[in-house]
Amino acid sequence: MVHGILGKKVGMTRIFNPQGLEIPISVIEAGPCPITQIKTLGKDSYNAIQMGYEPIQEKRTKKPLLNHFKKAGLKPMRWLREWRVCDEKLLSDLKVGQEIRVDIFKPGDHVDVIGWTKGRGFQGVVKRHGFRGLRATHGNKEYFRRPGSIGTNTFGSNTKRGKKFPGHYGNERQTLLNLEVIRVDVEENVLVLRGGIPGAKGGFLMVRKSERG
């Protein structure tokens, strides 16, 4: 069985268990993801399947990718990702064009979710790194959110590598491990997980079976 699927974040809400305790959940629209290519050890030096997600118009697809989809007999997809497959017997049972759906998961399973955090642009050290800032009294004027001293003027006389500075914050790949699957809706292609997941609403996600669960 394939151990991963592609999808996008719908949002967060909550449910209540039979004891009345509140459970925060994340809702993911996952699949269907058609297999666009099967890579084998003899031809490509490794075993993997490539799958696509979210159909788009042909005019929005570059010609090399368009030919790739036409060769597979599929419509162009916005996202393409690969999943390694170690089981050669499983690989031989898969075919190009076969759809991977959320039924590869079941309630109680544990998954890893890979996404991209919200981009927050250029930020200072207080928001980016959690600095507390400087005091607002005793002669301090308009220096509340500055980083303070960044180096020495005696031995060394330089700023050390890795110093925390203002800069671009967010829009980074993030993986959350071992999230519990609460509900699987095959008809609506919906996967419900316990807890939060990275990214904004509509953000692209990769969901794979956890090796820790």
C-alpha positions in Angstrom: 0.0 0.0 0.0 1.2 3.5 -0.9 2.1 5.4 2.3 1.5 9.0 1.2 -0.9 11.4 -0.4 -1.0 15.1 -1.4 -3.6 17.6 -0.4 -4.4 21.1 0.9 -5.4 22.6 4.2 -9.1 23.4 4.5 -8.9 24.8 8.1 -9.2 24.1 11.8 -12.2 23.4 14.0 -13.1 21.3 17.0 -15.1 18.3 18.0 -16.1 16.7 21.3 -15.4 13.2 22.5 -18.0 11.1 24.3 -16.6 12.4 27.6 -17.3 16.0 26.5 -13.7 17.0 26.1 -12.8 19.4 23.3 -10.5 18.1 20.6 -8.9 20.6 18.2 -8.8 19.1 14.7 -7.4 20.1 11.3 -9.3 19.3 8.1 -7.4 18.3 4.9 -8.7 17.8 1.4 -6.5 15.0 0.3 -6.5 13.5 -3.2 -7.5 11.9 -5.4 -3.9 11.7 -6.6 -3.3 9.9 -10.0 0.0 8.2 -10.4 1.9 10.1 -13.2 5.0 8.0 -13.4 6.5 4.8 -11.9 10.3 4.8 -11.4 12.2 1.5 -11.1 15.6 0.5 -9.9 16.7 -0.7 -13.3 15.7 2.3 -15.2 15.9 5.2 -12.7 18.3 3.8 -10.0 15.6 3.8 -7.4 12.0 2.7 -6.8 9.4 5.4 -6.5 6.0 6.6 -7.7 5.2 10.1 -8.8 1.8 11.5 -8.2 -0.1 14.7 -9.1 -2.7 16.8 -7.4 -5.1 19.5 -8.3 -5.8 19.7 -12.1 -5.0 23.0 -13.9 -5.5 24.4 -17.4 -3.1 23.3 -20.2 -2.2 27.0 -20.9 -0.8 27.3 -17.4 1.5 24.3 -17.8 5.0 24.4 -19.3 5.4 22.4 -22.4 7.9 19.8 -21.1 5.5 19.0 -18.2 2.5 19.1 -20.5 4.1 16.4 -22.7 4.9 14.4 -19.5 1.2 14.4 -18.5 0.1 13.6 -22.1 2.4 10.6 -22.1 0.7 9.4 -18.9 -2.7 10.1 -20.4 -3.6 12.5 -17.7 -4.7 16.2 -17.4 -2.0 18.7 -16.2 -1.6 18.9 -12.4 -0.5 21.8 -10.2 1.6 19.7 -7.9 3.9 16.8 -8.5 5.7 14.8 -5.8 7.4 11.5 -5.4 7.1 8.8 -2.7 9.8 6.2 -2.4 8.5 2.6 -2.5 10.7 -0.1 -1.0 8.4 -3.0 -1.8 9.0 -4.1 -5.4 5.9 -6.3 -5.3 3.8 -3.3 -4.5 5.5 -1.3 -7.2 4.6 -4.0 -9.8 0.9 -3.9 -8.8 0.7 -0.1 -9.4 -0.1 1.4 -12.7 0.2 4.9 -14.3 -3.2 6.6 -14.0 -4.2 4.7 -10.9 -5.7 7.1 -8.3 -4.5 7.2 -4.7 -7.2 8.1 -2.3 -7.6 8.8 1.4 -8.7 5.2 2.1 -5.0 4.4 2.5 -5.5 5.8 6.0 -8.0 4.8 8.7 -9.0 6.3 12.0 -6.4 5.6 14.7 -3.5 5.7 12.3 -0.6 8.2 12.8 0.7 10.4 10.1 3.4 13.0 9.4 2.3 16.2 7.7 4.7 18.3 5.6 3.8 21.8 4.8 5.0 25.4 4.5 4.5 27.9 7.3 2.8 31.2 6.7 5.1 33.9 5.3 5.3 37.0 7.4 7.8 39.0 5.4 10.7 41.0 7.0 10.4 41.0 10.7 12.5 42.3 13.7 14.2 40.2 16.4 11.3 40.5 18.8 8.8 38.7 16.5 11.3 36.6 14.6 13.4 35.3 17.5 11.3 36.1 20.6 13.6 38.8 22.1 12.0 40.5 25.0 13.2 44.0 24.0 14.9 46.6 26.2 13.5 48.6 29.1 11.4 51.7 28.5 12.9 53.8 31.3 16.2 55.2 32.5 17.2 57.1 29.4 16.1 54.6 26.8 14.7 56.4 23.8 13.2 54.7 20.7 15.4 51.7 21.3 12.7 49.3 22.7 12.7 46.5 20.1 16.4 46.7 19.0 18.6 43.6 19.3 21.2 45.4 21.5 24.9 44.6 21.4 25.9 42.3 18.5 29.6 41.9 19.1 32.8 43.0 20.9 35.3 45.8 20.4 38.2 44.1 22.1 39.1 40.4 21.6 37.6 39.1 18.4 36.3 42.5 17.3 33.7 41.0 15.0 30.1 39.7 14.9 30.0 35.9 15.4 28.5 33.7 12.7 24.9 32.7 13.4 23.9 35.8 15.3 20.1 36.4 15.4 19.2 39.4 13.3 16.1 40.8 11.7 15.2 39.1 8.4 12.7 37.1 6.5 10.3 35.2 8.7 8.1 32.2 7.8 7.4 30.4 4.5 9.7 27.6 5.6 9.1 23.8 5.1 7.9 22.3 8.4 7.2 18.6 9.3 4.8 17.7 12.1 5.3 14.1 13.3 2.9 11.5 14.6 -0.5 13.2 14.3 -3.5 11.0 15.0 -6.1 10.4 12.2 -9.6 11.1 13.7 -11.8 10.6 10.7 -11.5 9.6 7.0 -14.2 10.5 4.5 -13.6 8.7 1.2 -16.5 10.2 -0.6 -15.5 13.8 0.1 -11.7 13.2 0.0 -11.4 14.6 3.5 -8.9 13.7 6.2 -9.3 14.9 9.7 -6.3 15.0 12.0 -5.9 15.8 15.7 -4.1 19.1 16.4 -2.7 21.9 14.1 -0.8 21.7 10.9 1.5 24.2 9.2 0.4 26.7 6.6 -2.5 28.9 5.7 -5.9 27.8 4.4 -5.5 26.4 1.0 -1.8 25.6 1.5 -0.2 22.6 -0.1 0.5 19.6 2.1 2.1 16.2 2.0 0.7 13.5 4.3 2.6 10.3 4.9 2.2 7.4 7.3 4.3 7.9 10.4 7.0 5.4 11.3 6.6 6.3 14.9 2.9 5.6 15.3 
